[in-house]
Amino acid sequence: MQQESSSGTEVKAPPTYVVGDVHGHRAELLDALRTAGLIDGDGAWAGGETHLWFLGDFVDRGPDGIGVIDVVIRLADEAEQAGGRVETLLGNHEILLLGMHKFGDTEVPSDFGPRSFARSWEMNGGRSSDQEALTPEHLAWLIERPVLALVGEHLLMHSDTLEYLCWGEDIDAINAAVRAVLHDDDLVQWWDVWRRMTTRYAFRGALGEQIADELLTVLGGQRVVHGHSVIADQLGILPIQIEGPYEYAGGKALGVDGGVFVGGPCLVVKLPWAAADGEPGDGDTVEQ
């Protein structure tokens, strides 16, 4: 990927990596980042000017979700000092974590039976240790994270869904709309964010490429990069059989959730990613 300088000469853009769902598996994340050369043996940033994007779902299902968040916040500070960047999107499990903290077992008005953040949090791998470790600093940081980003030709999102478009028709408007909900106390609107971000599989099937193209036409980019949907589930294989990200929808979508919480790899994927004979390219994917 090349960028043009103010003098008109082309300069090489910094490397960009993405990480899918971590779900509290701090040790696996650190091992994968270390193998990729993005942190050193002590866990400090070693990526220089590299840009690293996390696609959300730090918490639930694993032992130390807040510990994962702490690692990301620290690496963001260290990367900035080195001329790099570490950025984060919100996943549906961050919405669930925040909703549980804010609303607990307060019932959501519904015609479909009892619903509450507490009930969904318990059903979806919520950890009391994560709730107990939340600080005001964590809360303030989380509610400011975006849900979408355009990085070069890549549209980054957590969930493989079209539901983001219910909040606007461009990335800035969508991020602002979700952020406004998270700054408010409207339980119904919070629940709507959680519900919409749990949907998935928008780019599967015979119309997947067309649907991805339509989304990219609206929001920009040439390829969707997402987490949320475990690659093993997409392919009908065991998590331990995952060897890299999943390119599909005619190359318009790239899934990067290795399913670490069910024994799959924590994938650290370099962009742009291209398969070679059905396998990840040299140096493009690191798994742990």
ABEGO torsion letter per residue (X at the ends): XBBBBAAGBBBBBBBBBBBBBAGGBAAAAAAAAAAAGABBAAGBBAAEABBBBBAEGABEGBABAAAAAAAAAAAAAAAAAAGBBBBBBBBAAAAAAAAAAAAEABBBBBAAEBBBAAAAAAAAGBBAAAAAABBAAAAAAAAABBABBBBEABBBBABBBAAAAAAEABAAAAAAAAAAAAABABAAAAAAAAAAAABBGAABEAAAAAAAAAAAAAAEEABBBBBGBBAAAAAGBBAAABAEBBBBGGGABBBABAGAAAGBBBBBBBOBBBBBGGBBBBGABBBX
